[in-house]
C-alpha cells in the first residue's frame, strides 16, 4: 500500500504519467516513484500535483490511518 491516490486521479483525468509530470514540472521518474510508493512526495510536489489534478492535497495523499488509507484506496 503506497498511501496515495495519484494513479486513481491521474487516470480519472486521462493523463499519462509523462503528461502529469510535465504539467506539474516534476521529473517523470520522481512522479513514477511517488505514485508507486517508492518515494515520499515533498510538500512542493504535493502542491503542484494537487493543482494540476484539481484536488485537495489531503485527498491525493490521505494521512496514514485515515479511512481512505484503511480502505485500500
C-alpha positions as MATLAB code, in Angstrom:
seq = 'XXXXXXXXXXXXXXXXXXXXXXXXXXXXXXXXXXXXXXXXXXXXXXXXXXXXXXXXXXXXXXXXXXXXXXXXX';
ca = [
       0.000    0.000    0.000;
       1.549    3.261   -1.061;
      -0.805    5.591    0.804;
      -1.586    7.933   -2.085;
      -4.310    8.141   -4.682;
      -2.303    9.717   -7.504;
      -2.823    6.934  -10.011;
      -6.575    6.894   -9.417;
      -6.939   10.634  -10.040;
      -4.347   10.741  -12.848;
      -6.194    8.020  -14.738;
      -9.508    9.731  -13.990;
      -8.112   12.878  -15.610;
      -6.992   10.737  -18.577;
      -3.366   11.787  -18.133;
      -0.280    9.673  -18.611;
       2.463    9.849  -16.010;
       4.550   11.732  -18.558;
       1.849   14.355  -19.134;
       1.122   14.818  -15.435;
       4.836   15.168  -14.697;
       5.186   17.756  -17.456;
       2.179   19.782  -16.290;
       3.351   19.672  -12.668;
       7.002   20.392  -13.580;
       8.167   17.223  -11.837;
      10.647   14.695  -13.215;
       8.811   11.712  -14.671;
      10.968    9.279  -12.723;
      10.077   11.082   -9.478;
       6.371   11.007  -10.289;
       6.580    7.278  -11.014;
       8.371    6.659   -7.717;
       5.847    8.774   -5.769;
       2.865    7.127   -7.439;
       4.213    3.658   -6.729;
       5.196    4.376   -3.124;
       8.951    4.108   -3.625;
       9.499    7.763   -2.741;
       7.689   10.187   -0.463;
       6.395   13.321   -2.161;
       7.862   16.530   -0.840;
       5.415   19.364    0.015;
       6.117   21.393   -3.135;
       5.445   18.346   -5.337;
       2.215   17.628   -3.461;
       1.025   21.196   -4.098;
       1.904   21.005   -7.797;
       0.170   17.660   -8.279;
      -2.921   18.793   -6.384;
      -3.114   21.927   -8.536;
      -2.882   20.007  -11.802;
      -5.342   17.318  -10.702;
      -7.674   19.925   -9.121;
      -7.875   18.015   -5.850;
      -7.035   18.907   -2.249;
      -3.666   17.594   -1.115;
      -5.414   15.606    1.624;
      -7.446   13.726   -0.998;
      -4.392   12.763   -3.061;
      -2.243   11.998   -0.027;
      -4.540   10.865    2.821;
      -2.952   10.888    6.276;
      -1.814    7.458    7.436;
      -4.535    5.588    9.256;
      -7.322    7.567    7.604;
     -10.480    5.869    6.350;
      -9.261    6.099    2.706;
      -5.944    4.568    3.681;
      -7.617    1.789    5.639;
      -9.972    1.037    2.740;
      -7.036    0.392    0.443;
      -7.647    3.413   -1.753;
];
